[in-house]
Amino acid sequence: MAQVLEFKLPDLGEGLTEAEIVRWLVSVGDVVAIDQPVVEVETAKAMVEVPCPYGGVVTARYGEEGTELPVGAPLLTVAVGGTGAPEERAEAAPGAAPTVGEAAADSAVSSEYSGNVLVGYGTAGPAARRRRVRHESPAVAKSLAAAQAAPAPAPVAAPAPVAVAPVAVAAGHPGPVPVISPLVRKLARDRGLDLRDVRGSGPEGLILRADVELAIAVLEGPVAAQETAIAPAPVAAPVSAAAPAAERVPLRGVRGAVADKLSRSRTEIPDATCWVDADATELMAARTAMNAAGGPKISLLALLARICVHALSRFPELNSTVDTAAREIVRLPAVHLGFAAQTPRGLVVPVVKDAGARTAESLAAEFARLTESARQSALTPADLTGGTFTLNNYGVFGVDGSTPIINHPEAAMLGVGRIIPKPWVHQGELAVRQVVQLSLTFDHRVCDGGTAGGFLRYVADCVEQPAVLLRTL
């Protein structure tokens, strides 16, 4: 006989507490193997495929696409062992309707102790089976017996109900009830519907929520029709043009995580912003010369990142975080540089680890890899966490300046606007030069304006005279 095992949404790491179902990879009735991906979910960090630790036949799925589930909530159930025949699935279904005086046994085995179920990590054995027996109180038994002994009320004359789909109310049948979802069972119990009188439209006769709702509508149809017939006709209300309804967009997934982080940053961090214009003509010429020499192309973002990490080595106060509980400033030894990237899923901030130890060529390669992964929604939680400083190139949107919100719990963010030709005094004469606006938003708790201004001025000097960086490129 098949045994139905319940697979719960596992802990995906990084302190995540919920995930949104993006796409089911299996359907009810499909045969799955151990560690086969069954659902694609989106967390606040990334999109991942979740493998199932059991092999067998999928008997139920919990949640439609777009539903957000907390960690530990049931994802699906799998019938393990047996031949997979319909009668075995029905017998293995947990939560069969108990009869008076009988005990209902909970045969579902939880996957809570299945270990790390991400692909490649394997699984452990399921937890030991435990049975739970529910005893009915004498008062409930007496009330049920009295209800059965009471004479049935005279039927109310009403028009015959319209014939409905495969779901119908039929005569009660013996044996276990083919229903798995506890929500379906609760709905039937609350409305006084005996599930033994319902034929399911799901695979192998499985009773779905739609079946129960339709059966309830059939049973309550005559009473509703009678109440409608005797109700007084409503008074016609004056016709008025209805205002269009406002659209409500749930704050969840990436959008919800961004909202929470920005709100926390704005609440906790006393930020300030300073900015300066810089002549980037020499920097653009240096990049052109580098790429003309052959080899991998060096991006402008990589050069700006190299300037940024070199400036942080001179002003380490800005590569820090604030421990509010201990009331301490924590200066971090390594620079993990985040950069803002716009993707179809929204704004994300991938992190280049150990950016201070990379050359411009290495930075360009890592920027390209992370950007492509972001576009394909293939970033892992590790790619999106651990940043110590953020470089925000909002010039790609065609704007000159911005006062961004710091990426909590970091202490500063360097913003780079668009590089455009502008009149500029160069060597005492007016000329057309490639000018860029640089801005620094910083946590005023970690440093004063002198430090922030010194950092930004050094970055601007390197942009205007990139030859000072030849030793570190």
C-alpha positions as CSV (number, residue, x, y, z in Angstrom):
1,M,0.0,0.0,0.0
2,A,1.3,3.5,-0.9
3,Q,2.4,5.8,1.8
4,V,1.7,9.6,1.4
5,L,4.6,11.8,2.4
6,E,4.3,15.6,2.8
7,F,7.1,17.8,1.5
8,K,7.3,21.2,3.1
9,L,9.0,24.3,1.8
10,P,12.5,24.0,3.1
11,D,14.7,26.7,4.6
12,L,16.5,28.2,1.6
13,G,19.1,29.9,3.8
14,E,20.2,33.5,4.2
15,G,17.5,34.1,6.8
16,L,14.6,33.8,4.3
17,T,11.2,33.1,5.9
18,E,9.0,32.9,2.8
19,A,9.0,32.3,-0.9
20,E,6.6,32.9,-3.8
21,I,5.6,30.1,-6.2
22,V,6.7,31.1,-9.7
23,R,6.1,28.0,-11.7
24,W,5.1,24.4,-10.9
25,L,7.4,21.9,-12.6
26,V,5.1,18.9,-11.9
27,S,1.4,18.2,-11.9
28,V,-0.8,16.0,-9.8
29,G,-0.4,12.4,-11.0
30,D,3.2,12.9,-12.2
31,V,5.8,10.4,-11.2
32,V,8.8,12.2,-9.6
33,A,12.3,10.9,-8.7
34,I,14.3,11.6,-5.6
35,D,15.9,15.1,-5.8
36,Q,13.9,16.0,-8.9
37,P,13.0,19.7,-9.1
38,V,9.3,20.1,-8.6
39,V,8.7,23.9,-8.2
40,E,10.4,27.1,-9.0
41,V,10.1,29.7,-6.2
42,E,11.2,33.3,-5.9
43,T,12.6,34.6,-2.6
44,A,13.7,38.0,-1.6
45,K,17.2,37.1,-2.9
46,A,16.8,35.0,-6.0
47,M,14.8,32.4,-8.0
48,V,15.6,28.8,-7.2
49,E,14.3,25.4,-8.2
50,V,13.3,23.2,-5.2
51,P,13.9,19.5,-5.4
52,C,11.7,16.9,-3.7
53,P,13.4,14.4,-1.3
54,Y,10.9,11.7,-2.2
55,G,10.3,9.5,-5.2
56,G,6.7,8.5,-6.1
57,V,3.4,9.9,-7.5
58,V,2.4,13.5,-6.8
59,T,-1.0,13.4,-5.1
60,A,-1.5,17.1,-4.3
61,R,0.0,20.5,-4.7
62,Y,-0.5,23.3,-2.2
63,G,-0.7,26.8,-3.6
64,E,-1.1,28.2,-7.1
65,E,1.5,30.1,-9.0
66,G,1.9,33.6,-7.4
67,T,1.1,32.3,-3.9
68,E,3.5,33.2,-1.2
69,L,4.2,30.4,1.4
70,P,6.2,30.6,4.6
71,V,9.1,28.2,5.3
72,G,7.7,25.0,6.7
73,A,4.3,25.2,4.8
74,P,3.3,22.1,2.8
75,L,4.4,22.2,-0.9
76,L,3.1,18.9,-2.1
77,T,2.4,15.3,-1.1
78,V,3.9,12.2,-2.8
79,A,2.6,8.7,-2.7
80,V,5.7,6.5,-2.1
81,G,5.7,2.8,-2.6
82,G,2.9,0.5,-3.8
83,T,1.8,0.2,-7.4
84,G,0.2,3.7,-7.6
85,A,-3.3,2.2,-8.3
86,P,-6.3,4.4,-7.7
87,E,-7.5,2.4,-4.8
88,E,-4.0,2.6,-3.2
89,R,-3.9,6.3,-3.6
90,A,-7.3,6.6,-1.9
91,E,-6.3,4.4,1.0
92,A,-3.0,6.4,1.4
93,A,-4.8,9.7,1.4
94,P,-4.4,11.4,4.8
95,G,-7.4,12.7,6.7
96,A,-10.1,10.2,5.6
97,A,-13.4,11.3,7.1
98,P,-13.9,9.5,10.5
99,T,-17.2,7.9,11.5
100,V,-18.9,8.1,14.9
101,G,-17.0,6.0,17.5
102,E,-14.0,5.4,15.2
103,A,-10.5,7.0,15.5
104,A,-9.0,8.9,12.6
105,A,-5.3,8.1,12.1
106,D,-2.9,10.7,10.7
107,S,-0.7,8.6,8.3
108,A,1.1,11.5,6.6
109,V,4.9,11.5,7.3
110,S,6.3,15.0,7.5
111,S,9.4,15.9,5.5
112,E,10.5,18.2,8.3
113,Y,13.6,16.1,9.0
114,S,14.5,15.4,5.4
115,G,17.7,17.6,5.6
116,N,18.9,20.1,3.1
117,V,16.8,19.4,0.0
118,L,18.5,21.7,-2.5
119,V,19.9,20.1,-5.6
120,G,23.1,18.2,-5.0
121,Y,22.9,18.0,-1.2
122,G,20.9,14.7,-1.0
123,T,18.3,13.8,1.6
124,A,18.0,11.9,4.9
125,G,15.4,9.4,5.9
126,P,11.9,10.6,6.9
127,A,11.0,10.9,10.5
128,A,9.4,8.0,12.4
129,R,5.6,7.6,11.9
130,R,3.4,8.6,14.8
131,R,-0.3,8.0,15.0
132,R,-2.8,10.4,16.7
133,V,-6.2,9.2,17.9
134,R,-9.1,11.5,18.4
135,H,-11.8,10.5,20.8
136,E,-15.3,11.9,20.6
137,S,-16.8,13.4,23.8
138,P,-20.1,11.8,25.2
139,A,-21.9,15.1,24.5
140,V,-21.1,15.0,20.8
141,A,-22.1,11.3,20.5
142,K,-25.4,12.0,22.2
143,S,-26.1,15.0,19.9
144,L,-25.3,12.9,16.8
145,A,-27.6,10.0,18.0
146,A,-30.4,12.5,18.7
147,A,-30.0,14.0,15.2
148,Q,-30.2,10.6,13.6
149,A,-33.3,9.6,15.6
150,A,-35.2,12.8,14.9
151,P,-37.8,12.5,12.0
152,A,-36.7,14.2,8.8
153,P,-38.5,17.5,8.0
154,A,-41.0,17.6,5.1
155,P,-39.3,18.4,1.9
156,V,-39.8,22.0,0.5
157,A,-41.2,22.1,-3.0
158,A,-38.7,23.8,-5.3
159,P,-37.7,23.6,-8.9
160,A,-35.4,20.8,-9.8
161,P,-31.7,21.8,-9.7
162,V,-29.9,22.3,-13.0
163,A,-27.6,19.4,-13.9
164,V,-24.0,20.2,-13.3
165,A,-20.5,19.0,-14.3
166,P,-18.9,15.8,-13.3
167,V,-19.1,17.0,-9.7
168,A,-22.4,15.8,-8.3
169,V,-24.0,14.7,-5.0
170,A,-24.5,11.0,-5.1
171,A,-25.4,8.3,-2.6
172,G,-23.0,7.7,0.1
173,H,-20.3,5.1,-0.6
174,P,-18.3,3.0,1.8
175,G,-14.5,3.1,2.1
176,P,-12.0,5.9,2.4
177,V,-12.8,9.3,1.0
178,P,-10.4,10.4,-1.8
179,V,-9.5,13.8,-0.5
180,I,-6.1,15.1,0.6
181,S,-6.3,18.8,1.3
182,P,-7.3,19.7,4.9
183,L,-8.8,22.9,3.5
184,V,-11.2,21.0,1.4
185,R,-12.2,18.8,4.4
186,K,-12.7,21.8,6.6
187,L,-14.9,23.5,4.0
188,A,-17.1,20.5,3.8
189,R,-17.3,20.1,7.5
190,D,-18.2,23.7,8.1
191,R,-21.0,23.5,5.5
192,G,-22.4,20.2,6.8
193,L,-21.4,18.3,3.6
194,D,-20.6,14.6,3.8
195,L,-17.6,14.0,1.5
196,R,-18.8,10.5,0.9
197,D,-21.6,11.9,-1.2
198,V,-19.3,13.8,-3.5
199,R,-17.7,12.5,-6.7
200,G,-14.3,14.1,-7.3
201,S,-13.2,15.5,-10.6
202,G,-9.5,15.3,-9.9
203,P,-7.0,12.6,-11.0
204,E,-8.3,9.1,-10.0
205,G,-11.4,10.7,-8.5
206,L,-9.6,13.0,-6.1
207,I,-12.0,15.5,-4.5
208,L,-11.0,19.1,-5.1
209,R,-12.1,22.3,-3.5
210,A,-14.1,23.2,-6.7
211,D,-16.0,19.9,-6.3
212,V,-17.0,20.7,-2.7
213,E,-18.1,24.2,-3.6
214,L,-20.2,23.0,-6.5
215,A,-21.8,20.3,-4.4
216,I,-22.7,22.9,-1.7
217,A,-24.2,25.1,-4.3
218,V,-26.4,22.2,-5.6
219,L,-27.6,21.4,-2.0
220,E,-28.3,25.0,-1.1
221,G,-29.7,26.0,-4.4
222,P,-33.4,25.3,-3.6
223,V,-33.3,27.1,-0.3
224,A,-31.7,30.1,-2.0
225,A,-34.3,30.1,-4.7
226,Q,-37.1,30.1,-2.2
227,E,-35.6,33.0,-0.2
228,T,-35.2,34.9,-3.4
229,A,-38.8,34.4,-4.4
230,I,-40.2,35.8,-1.1
231,A,-37.8,38.7,-0.8
232,P,-39.2,42.1,-1.7
233,A,-38.0,43.7,-4.8
234,P,-35.2,46.1,-4.2
235,V,-35.8,49.8,-4.8
236,A,-33.9,51.0,-7.8
237,A,-31.0,53.2,-6.9
238,P,-30.0,56.2,-9.0
239,V,-27.5,55.3,-11.6
240,S,-24.1,57.0,-11.2
241,A,-20.8,56.6,-13.0
242,A,-18.6,54.3,-10.9
243,A,-15.1,55.5,-10.3
244,P,-12.3,53.2,-11.6
245,A,-10.9,50.9,-9.0
246,A,-7.3,51.5,-7.9
247,E,-4.8,48.8,-8.7
248,R,-3.1,47.1,-5.7
249,V,0.3,45.5,-6.2
250,P,1.5,43.2,-3.5
251,L,4.8,44.1,-1.9
252,R,6.5,40.7,-2.0
253,G,9.4,38.9,-3.5
254,V,12.2,41.2,-4.7
255,R,10.0,44.3,-4.6
256,G,9.0,43.6,-1.0
257,A,12.6,42.9,0.1
258,V,13.7,46.2,-1.5
259,A,10.9,48.1,0.2
260,D,11.8,46.7,3.6
261,K,15.5,47.4,3.2
262,L,15.0,51.0,1.9
263,S,12.6,51.7,4.7
264,R,15.0,50.4,7.3
265,S,17.8,52.4,5.8
266,R,15.8,55.7,5.8
267,T,14.7,55.1,9.4
268,E,18.1,54.1,10.9
269,I,20.7,55.9,8.9
270,P,21.3,59.7,9.1
271,D,22.5,60.1,5.6
272,A,24.0,63.1,3.8
273,T,25.0,63.7,0.2
274,C,27.8,65.7,-1.5
275,W,28.6,65.9,-5.2
276,V,31.1,67.3,-7.7
277,D,31.5,67.6,-11.5
278,A,34.6,66.0,-13.0
279,D,36.2,66.1,-16.5
280,A,36.2,62.4,-17.6
281,T,37.8,63.1,-21.0
282,E,41.1,61.5,-20.0
283,L,39.4,58.5,-18.4
284,M,37.5,57.8,-21.6
285,A,40.7,58.2,-23.7
286,A,42.5,55.8,-21.3
287,R,39.8,53.2,-21.8
288,T,39.9,53.5,-25.5
289,A,43.7,53.0,-25.5
290,M,43.4,49.9,-23.2
291,N,40.8,48.3,-25.5
292,A,42.8,49.1,-28.6
293,A,45.7,47.1,-27.3
294,G,43.8,43.9,-27.6
295,G,42.7,41.3,-25.0
296,P,39.4,41.4,-23.1
297,K,37.5,44.6,-23.2
298,I,37.6,46.9,-20.1
299,S,34.2,48.4,-19.3
300,L,33.9,51.9,-17.9
301,L,32.2,50.5,-14.8
302,A,35.3,48.4,-14.2
303,L,37.5,51.5,-14.3
304,L,35.2,53.4,-12.0
305,A,35.1,50.4,-9.6
306,R,38.9,50.3,-9.6
307,I,39.0,54.0,-8.7
308,C,36.4,53.4,-6.0
309,V,38.2,50.6,-4.2
310,H,41.5,52.4,-4.4
311,A,39.8,55.5,-2.8
312,L,38.3,53.2,0.0
313,S,41.8,52.1,0.8
314,R,42.7,55.7,1.6
315,F,39.4,56.4,3.4
316,P,38.5,53.1,5.1
317,E,35.9,54.9,7.3
318,L,33.4,54.6,4.4
319,N,33.9,50.8,4.1
320,S,32.2,50.1,7.4
321,T,28.9,49.4,9.1
322,V,27.3,50.4,12.4
323,D,26.5,47.9,15.1
324,T,23.6,49.7,16.8
325,A,23.2,47.2,19.6
326,A,26.8,47.5,20.7
327,R,27.0,51.2,19.6
328,E,30.2,50.5,17.6
329,I,31.5,51.3,14.1
330,V,32.8,48.2,12.5
331,R,35.4,48.9,9.9
332,L,35.6,46.0,7.4
333,P,38.9,44.6,6.1
334,A,37.8,43.7,2.6
335,V,35.8,45.6,0.0
336,H,32.8,43.6,-1.4
337,L,31.5,46.0,-4.0
338,G,27.8,46.0,-4.9
339,F,26.5,47.5,-8.1
340,A,22.9,48.4,-8.9
341,A,21.4,46.4,-11.9
342,Q,18.0,46.8,-13.4
343,T,16.4,43.5,-14.3
344,P,12.9,42.3,-15.4
345,R,12.3,41.3,-11.8
346,G,13.2,44.8,-10.6
347,L,16.3,46.4,-9.0
348,V,18.9,44.0,-7.7
349,V,22.4,44.7,-6.3
350,P,24.9,41.9,-7.1
351,V,28.1,41.9,-5.2
352,V,31.7,41.5,-6.5
353,K,33.6,39.8,-3.7
354,D,37.1,40.9,-2.8
355,A,36.9,43.8,-5.3
356,G,40.0,45.4,-3.8
357,A,42.2,42.5,-4.8
358,R,41.0,42.5,-8.5
359,T,42.4,44.2,-11.5
360,A,40.3,46.2,-13.9
361,E,40.2,43.2,-16.3
362,S,39.1,40.9,-13.5
363,L,36.4,43.4,-12.4
364,A,35.1,43.7,-16.0
365,A,34.8,39.9,-16.3
366,E,32.9,39.6,-12.9
367,F,30.6,42.6,-13.7
368,A,29.7,40.9,-17.0
369,R,29.0,37.5,-15.4
370,L,26.8,38.9,-12.6
371,T,24.9,41.2,-15.0
372,E,24.1,38.3,-17.3
373,S,23.0,36.2,-14.4
374,A,20.8,39.0,-13.2
375,R,19.1,39.3,-16.6
376,Q,18.5,35.5,-16.7
377,S,17.2,35.6,-13.1
378,A,19.9,33.2,-12.2
379,L,21.6,35.0,-9.3
380,T,22.1,33.0,-6.1
381,P,21.6,34.4,-2.6
382,A,25.4,34.4,-2.2
383,D,25.6,36.7,-5.3
384,L,23.3,39.3,-3.6
385,T,24.6,39.4,-0.1
386,G,27.7,40.5,1.8
387,G,28.2,43.9,0.2
388,T,30.2,46.6,2.0
389,F,30.0,49.5,-0.4
390,T,27.8,50.2,-3.5
391,L,28.6,51.7,-6.8
392,N,25.5,53.1,-8.5
393,N,25.8,54.0,-12.2
394,Y,22.5,55.7,-12.8
395,G,24.0,57.5,-15.8
396,V,22.7,54.6,-17.9
397,F,19.2,56.0,-17.4
398,G,20.2,59.3,-18.9
399,V,20.3,61.3,-15.7
400,D,23.0,63.5,-14.3
401,G,22.6,63.2,-10.5
402,S,20.8,61.6,-7.7
403,T,20.6,61.4,-3.9
404,P,20.1,57.6,-3.4
405,I,19.2,55.7,-0.3
406,I,22.1,53.8,1.3
407,N,22.0,50.0,0.9
408,H,21.6,49.0,4.5
409,P,23.7,48.0,6.5
410,E,26.4,49.6,4.4
411,A,27.7,53.1,5.2
412,A,28.1,54.8,1.8
413,M,27.2,54.7,-1.9
414,L,29.0,56.4,-4.9
415,G,26.7,57.6,-7.7
416,V,27.8,58.2,-11.2
417,G,25.7,60.2,-13.7
418,R,25.9,60.3,-17.5
419,I,29.0,61.4,-19.3
420,I,28.1,64.1,-21.8
421,P,29.9,66.9,-23.7
422,K,29.8,70.2,-21.8
423,P,31.7,73.5,-21.9
424,W,34.7,73.2,-19.5
425,V,37.7,75.4,-18.7
426,H,40.7,73.2,-19.6
427,Q,44.2,74.5,-19.2
428,G,42.9,78.1,-19.0
429,E,40.7,77.9,-22.1
430,L,37.1,77.1,-22.7
431,A,36.7,73.7,-24.4
432,V,34.1,71.0,-24.9
433,R,35.0,68.1,-22.5
434,Q,33.3,64.9,-21.4
435,V,31.8,65.8,-18.0
436,V,30.3,63.5,-15.4
437,Q,28.6,64.3,-12.0
438,L,29.8,62.2,-9.1
439,S,27.8,62.0,-5.8
440,L,28.5,60.4,-2.5
441,T,25.7,59.5,0.0
442,F,27.2,58.5,3.3
443,D,26.2,57.6,6.9
444,H,27.0,60.6,9.0
445,R,27.6,58.3,12.0
446,V,30.8,56.8,10.5
447,C,32.5,60.0,9.5
448,D,32.2,63.7,9.1
449,G,31.9,65.8,6.0
450,G,35.7,66.2,5.7
451,T,36.2,62.5,5.2
452,A,33.3,62.2,2.7
453,G,34.5,65.2,0.8
454,G,38.1,63.9,0.7
455,F,36.9,60.6,-0.7
456,L,34.8,62.2,-3.4
457,R,37.5,64.7,-4.3
458,Y,40.1,61.8,-4.7
459,V,37.7,59.9,-6.9
460,A,37.1,63.0,-9.1
461,D,40.9,63.5,-9.4
462,C,41.4,59.9,-10.5
463,V,38.6,60.4,-13.1
464,E,40.3,63.5,-14.4
465,Q,43.8,62.1,-14.2
466,P,43.7,58.3,-14.4
467,A,47.5,58.1,-14.7
468,V,47.6,58.1,-10.9
469,L,46.1,54.6,-10.9
470,L,48.6,53.0,-13.2
471,R,50.3,51.3,-10.2
472,T,47.1,49.6,-9.1
473,L,45.3,48.7,-12.5
